[in-house]
Amino acid sequence: MANATTTSNANGSTARASWTEMEEHDLLDKFLDARNDRSMATDKGIKSKAWSTLVSALNKKHGRTLEKGQYKSKYTRLMQDYDLYKYITSLSGVSVCPDTGKPMMDDDVWGQLLESKPKQRAKLTAFRQNGFPHATICSLIAGDARATGSHATTVTALAAGLRDLEASHDSSDEDEQSVTTSTGAAQSMRPSSNGEGVTIRTSLPPTHHERVDRIKRIRGGACKSNRGKRKRKQDDDVAKALTSLMRVTTKYMKTKMAAYDKENDPSDELTGSDIQQALV
């Protein structure tokens, strides 16, 4: 395991520590646990006391003496890596290998991408060769699950989608009622005169009633058809969202179980290949 010391550079800043893949995973895992604890979470991260607890736990687990600033800096770099990975995997025509997490695109596209981001060439090359092993847990921290597919979502987004679905159904019912009321009103009586200065009310011509009835049937049928199509599409979207959410959760739990097994077997250290295997 690669340990690091908290030495200072000439300008007084703290030296960057070296990290193993498992140490990176544990940092993200502890951060996610704190984010899910309301007493520890803030709007954009976790509280100072949560960082202190995280630092103490990880230093003890890995036998390190890192400072809070080093953990924060590493967390920021990992999430920046995830943002870059998310960006390239969301490009049109790019797919992700389900076994390795590697972005898959044509060689000429890779060449254009590397040329357009020269400062990130090393990181992009690493993604091309190895994928990004922390994509699943980073997607949970970031509040999006893009790493698992185009239909992935979070619990919050899924709940919002369900609320929109219910509101859409209510709106469709109101539209249908409005159609019935407006067409019914069109069949009211109209004023007429009997030639003696007395105004009476007579029915509209039958042909007008027929036209109104025909319009009512057409509009009513169209509303029902459109409502059915919308409902089917929304139901499909919700089903896809649930499937993707379960896929992310399953991958995350497999990773945690693999880490637990390795932690209880001191003769064997969890490597990046172990994490990738757990995600298969």
C-alpha positions as CSV (number, residue, x, y, z in Angstrom):
1,M,0.0,0.0,0.0
2,A,1.3,3.4,-0.9
3,N,1.5,5.7,2.1
4,A,2.2,9.4,2.1
5,T,3.5,12.0,4.5
6,T,2.2,15.5,5.1
7,T,5.4,17.3,4.1
8,S,5.4,20.9,2.8
9,N,6.6,22.3,-0.4
10,A,8.8,25.4,-0.7
11,N,5.8,27.6,-0.9
12,G,4.3,26.2,2.3
13,S,1.5,24.1,0.6
14,T,0.8,20.6,1.7
15,A,2.4,17.9,-0.6
16,R,0.1,15.8,-2.6
17,A,-0.3,12.3,-1.2
18,S,-0.2,9.0,-3.2
19,W,-3.3,6.9,-3.3
20,T,-4.3,3.3,-4.1
21,E,-7.5,2.6,-5.9
22,M,-9.0,1.1,-2.7
23,E,-8.1,4.2,-0.7
24,E,-9.9,6.3,-3.3
25,H,-12.9,4.1,-3.1
26,D,-13.0,4.2,0.7
27,L,-12.8,8.0,0.6
28,L,-15.8,8.2,-1.8
29,D,-17.7,5.6,0.2
30,K,-17.3,7.4,3.5
31,F,-18.3,10.7,1.8
32,L,-21.4,9.1,0.4
33,D,-22.3,7.7,3.8
34,A,-22.0,11.2,5.3
35,R,-24.1,12.8,2.5
36,N,-26.9,10.3,3.3
37,D,-26.8,11.3,7.0
38,R,-28.9,14.5,7.4
39,S,-27.0,15.5,10.5
40,M,-23.7,15.4,8.5
41,A,-24.8,16.8,5.1
42,T,-24.9,20.3,3.7
43,D,-26.5,21.6,0.5
44,K,-23.3,21.0,-1.5
45,G,-21.3,18.6,0.6
46,I,-20.7,17.5,4.2
47,K,-20.1,19.4,7.4
48,S,-16.7,20.0,8.9
49,K,-17.3,17.5,11.7
50,A,-18.2,14.9,9.1
51,W,-14.8,15.5,7.4
52,S,-13.1,15.1,10.8
53,T,-14.8,11.8,11.3
54,L,-13.9,10.7,7.8
55,V,-10.3,11.6,8.2
56,S,-9.9,9.8,11.5
57,A,-11.6,6.6,10.3
58,L,-9.6,6.4,7.0
59,N,-6.3,7.2,8.6
60,K,-6.9,4.5,11.2
61,K,-8.0,2.0,8.6
62,H,-5.1,2.5,6.2
63,G,-2.4,3.5,8.7
64,R,-2.0,7.0,7.3
65,T,-1.4,10.4,8.7
66,L,-3.1,12.6,6.1
67,E,-4.7,15.9,6.9
68,K,-8.3,17.0,6.2
69,G,-7.1,19.3,3.4
70,Q,-5.5,16.3,1.6
71,Y,-8.7,14.3,1.7
72,K,-10.7,17.2,0.5
73,S,-8.3,17.9,-2.4
74,K,-8.4,14.2,-3.4
75,Y,-12.2,14.1,-3.3
76,T,-12.3,17.2,-5.5
77,R,-9.9,15.7,-8.1
78,L,-11.9,12.4,-8.2
79,M,-15.2,14.3,-8.8
80,Q,-13.5,16.3,-11.5
81,D,-12.3,13.1,-13.1
82,Y,-15.9,11.8,-13.0
83,D,-17.2,15.0,-14.6
84,L,-14.7,14.5,-17.5
85,Y,-15.7,10.8,-17.8
86,K,-19.4,11.7,-17.7
87,Y,-18.8,14.3,-20.4
88,I,-17.1,11.9,-22.9
89,T,-19.5,9.1,-22.3
90,S,-22.5,11.4,-22.9
91,L,-21.2,12.4,-26.4
92,S,-23.2,11.3,-29.3
93,G,-22.1,7.9,-30.7
94,V,-20.1,7.0,-27.6
95,S,-21.1,3.8,-25.7
96,V,-19.7,2.2,-22.5
97,C,-18.5,-1.3,-22.2
98,P,-20.7,-3.0,-19.5
99,D,-17.9,-5.2,-18.3
100,T,-14.9,-2.7,-18.1
101,G,-16.6,0.7,-18.1
102,K,-14.4,1.8,-20.9
103,P,-15.8,4.4,-23.3
104,M,-16.1,3.0,-26.8
105,M,-15.8,5.2,-29.9
106,D,-14.0,5.1,-33.2
107,D,-10.2,5.8,-33.3
108,D,-10.7,9.0,-35.3
109,V,-13.2,10.3,-32.7
110,W,-10.7,9.5,-29.9
111,G,-8.0,11.4,-31.9
112,Q,-10.3,14.5,-32.2
113,L,-11.1,14.3,-28.5
114,L,-7.5,14.1,-27.4
115,E,-6.6,17.0,-29.8
116,S,-9.4,19.2,-28.4
117,K,-8.4,18.6,-24.8
118,P,-4.5,18.6,-24.7
119,K,-4.3,19.3,-21.0
120,Q,-6.4,16.3,-20.2
121,R,-4.7,13.9,-22.6
122,A,-3.2,11.7,-19.9
123,K,-6.6,11.4,-18.1
124,L,-8.5,10.7,-21.3
125,T,-5.9,8.0,-22.3
126,A,-6.4,6.4,-18.9
127,F,-10.2,6.3,-19.4
128,R,-9.7,4.8,-22.8
129,Q,-7.5,2.0,-21.4
130,N,-9.1,1.3,-18.0
131,G,-12.4,3.2,-17.8
132,F,-13.2,5.0,-14.5
133,P,-13.6,2.4,-11.7
134,H,-15.3,4.9,-9.4
135,A,-18.0,5.9,-11.9
136,T,-20.9,4.2,-10.0
137,I,-20.2,5.6,-6.6
138,C,-19.4,9.1,-8.1
139,S,-22.7,9.1,-9.9
140,L,-24.5,8.5,-6.6
141,I,-22.6,11.3,-4.9
142,A,-23.2,13.7,-7.8
143,G,-26.9,12.9,-7.8
144,D,-27.0,11.5,-11.4
145,A,-26.5,8.0,-12.7
146,R,-25.3,8.8,-16.1
147,A,-22.6,6.2,-15.8
148,T,-25.1,3.4,-16.1
149,G,-26.9,4.5,-19.2
150,S,-29.0,7.2,-20.9
151,H,-32.2,6.2,-19.0
152,A,-30.6,6.2,-15.6
153,T,-31.9,8.5,-12.8
154,T,-31.7,9.1,-9.1
155,V,-34.4,8.6,-6.5
156,T,-35.1,12.3,-6.4
157,A,-35.5,12.5,-10.2
158,L,-37.6,9.4,-10.2
159,A,-39.9,10.8,-7.5
160,A,-40.2,14.1,-9.5
161,G,-41.1,12.0,-12.6
162,L,-43.8,10.2,-10.7
163,R,-45.3,13.5,-9.6
164,D,-45.3,14.8,-13.1
165,L,-47.0,11.7,-14.3
166,E,-49.8,12.1,-11.8
167,A,-50.2,15.8,-12.6
168,S,-50.3,14.9,-16.3
169,H,-53.1,12.5,-15.8
170,D,-55.1,15.1,-13.8
171,S,-54.5,17.6,-16.6
172,S,-55.8,15.2,-19.2
173,D,-59.0,14.6,-17.2
174,E,-59.5,18.3,-17.0
175,D,-59.0,18.8,-20.7
176,E,-61.6,16.1,-21.5
177,Q,-64.1,17.7,-19.1
178,S,-63.5,21.1,-20.8
179,V,-64.2,19.6,-24.2
180,T,-67.5,18.2,-23.0
181,T,-68.6,21.4,-21.4
182,S,-67.7,23.7,-24.3
183,T,-69.3,21.5,-26.9
184,G,-72.4,21.1,-24.8
185,A,-72.7,24.8,-24.4
186,A,-72.6,25.2,-28.2
187,Q,-75.9,23.3,-28.3
188,S,-77.8,26.1,-26.3
189,M,-80.8,27.9,-27.6
190,R,-80.5,31.1,-29.7
191,P,-82.8,34.2,-29.7
192,S,-85.4,34.6,-32.5
193,S,-88.4,36.8,-33.2
194,N,-92.0,35.7,-34.0
195,G,-92.7,38.8,-36.1
196,E,-94.7,40.5,-33.3
197,G,-91.8,42.0,-31.4
198,V,-91.8,39.1,-29.0
199,T,-88.4,37.3,-28.6
200,I,-88.5,33.6,-28.2
201,R,-85.7,30.9,-28.0
202,T,-85.5,28.3,-30.7
203,S,-83.1,25.4,-31.1
204,L,-80.2,25.6,-33.5
205,P,-80.5,23.9,-36.8
206,P,-80.0,20.1,-36.6
207,T,-77.1,20.3,-39.0
208,H,-75.3,22.5,-36.4
209,H,-76.0,19.9,-33.7
210,E,-74.5,17.2,-35.9
211,R,-71.4,19.3,-36.5
212,V,-70.9,19.9,-32.8
213,D,-71.4,16.2,-32.0
214,R,-69.0,15.2,-34.7
215,I,-66.3,17.7,-33.4
216,K,-67.0,16.5,-29.9
217,R,-66.4,12.9,-30.9
218,I,-63.2,13.7,-32.8
219,R,-61.7,15.9,-30.1
220,G,-62.7,13.4,-27.4
221,G,-61.1,10.5,-29.3
222,A,-58.0,12.5,-29.9
223,C,-57.7,13.4,-26.2
224,K,-58.1,9.8,-25.2
225,S,-55.6,8.7,-27.8
226,N,-53.0,11.3,-26.9
227,R,-53.5,10.6,-23.2
228,G,-53.0,6.9,-23.8
229,K,-49.8,7.5,-25.7
230,R,-48.4,9.9,-23.1
231,K,-49.3,7.5,-20.3
232,R,-47.5,4.6,-22.1
233,K,-44.4,6.7,-22.7
234,Q,-44.3,7.9,-19.2
235,D,-44.8,4.4,-17.8
236,D,-42.0,3.2,-20.0
237,D,-39.7,6.0,-18.8
238,V,-40.5,5.2,-15.2
239,A,-39.8,1.5,-15.8
240,K,-36.5,2.3,-17.4
241,A,-35.6,4.7,-14.6
242,L,-36.3,2.0,-12.0
243,T,-34.3,-0.5,-13.9
244,S,-31.3,1.8,-14.2
245,L,-31.5,2.8,-10.5
246,M,-31.5,-0.8,-9.4
247,R,-28.5,-1.5,-11.7
248,V,-26.5,1.3,-10.0
249,T,-27.5,0.2,-6.5
250,T,-26.6,-3.4,-7.3
251,K,-23.2,-2.5,-8.6
252,Y,-22.5,-0.3,-5.6
253,M,-23.5,-3.1,-3.1
254,K,-21.3,-5.6,-5.0
255,T,-18.4,-3.2,-4.7
256,K,-19.0,-2.8,-0.9
257,M,-19.2,-6.5,-0.4
258,A,-16.0,-7.1,-2.3
259,A,-14.3,-4.5,-0.1
260,Y,-15.7,-6.1,3.0
261,D,-14.4,-9.5,2.0
262,K,-10.9,-8.2,1.2
263,E,-10.9,-6.2,4.5
264,N,-11.5,-9.4,6.5
265,D,-8.7,-11.2,4.6
266,P,-5.5,-9.4,5.5
267,S,-3.4,-11.5,3.2
268,D,-5.2,-10.2,0.1
269,E,-5.4,-6.5,-0.9
270,L,-8.3,-5.3,-3.0
271,T,-7.1,-4.1,-6.4
272,G,-8.7,-2.2,-9.3
273,S,-9.4,-5.5,-11.1
274,D,-11.3,-6.7,-8.1
275,I,-13.5,-3.7,-8.1
276,Q,-14.1,-4.0,-11.9
277,Q,-14.9,-7.7,-11.4
278,A,-17.4,-6.9,-8.7
279,L,-19.2,-4.5,-11.0
280,V,-19.7,-7.2,-13.8
